[in-house]
Amino acid sequence: MPRFAKGLKGHTLDGAIAKVDAWYAKNPGRMQQTVVETIWFELVAPGLKQSK
């Protein structure tokens, strides 16, 4: 959980929801991907790279 929180630093809840919604809208063929995976790969992992 600490990495998850660190990767999401700077995101508001509303902003994160909007980004996840936009990702699913742009990727309708990937609706089977879980929300947790999407949050990790689209928000957390990039946030961890920026915080290094």
C-alpha positions as CSV (number, residue, x, y, z in Angstrom):
1,M,0.0,0.0,0.0
2,P,2.8,2.5,0.6
3,R,3.9,2.3,-3.1
4,F,0.2,2.6,-4.2
5,A,-0.2,5.8,-2.1
6,K,3.2,7.2,-3.2
7,G,2.2,6.6,-6.9
8,L,-1.1,8.4,-6.4
9,K,0.4,11.4,-4.7
10,G,-0.9,14.6,-6.3
11,H,-4.1,12.9,-7.6
12,T,-7.5,13.9,-6.2
13,L,-10.2,11.2,-6.0
14,D,-12.3,13.0,-8.6
15,G,-9.2,13.4,-10.9
16,A,-8.3,9.7,-10.6
17,I,-11.9,8.7,-11.4
18,A,-12.0,10.9,-14.4
19,K,-8.7,9.4,-15.7
20,V,-9.9,5.9,-15.2
21,D,-13.2,6.7,-16.9
22,A,-11.4,8.3,-19.8
23,W,-9.0,5.3,-20.2
24,Y,-12.0,2.9,-20.5
25,A,-13.7,5.3,-23.0
26,K,-10.6,5.2,-25.1
27,N,-10.1,1.4,-24.7
28,P,-13.5,-0.2,-25.1
29,G,-11.9,-3.5,-26.2
30,R,-10.2,-3.8,-22.8
31,M,-13.3,-3.6,-20.6
32,Q,-12.3,-6.9,-19.1
33,Q,-9.3,-5.2,-17.4
34,T,-10.0,-4.7,-13.7
35,V,-10.2,-1.2,-12.3
36,V,-7.3,-2.0,-9.9
37,E,-5.1,-2.9,-12.9
38,T,-6.0,0.2,-14.7
39,I,-5.3,2.4,-11.7
40,W,-2.0,0.7,-11.2
41,F,-0.8,0.9,-14.8
42,E,-2.2,4.3,-15.7
43,L,-1.8,6.2,-12.5
44,V,0.4,4.6,-9.9
45,A,3.2,3.2,-12.0
46,P,3.7,6.5,-13.9
47,G,3.5,8.4,-10.5
48,L,6.2,6.1,-9.1
49,K,8.5,6.8,-12.0
50,Q,8.1,10.6,-11.6
51,S,8.8,10.5,-7.9
52,K,12.3,8.9,-8.3
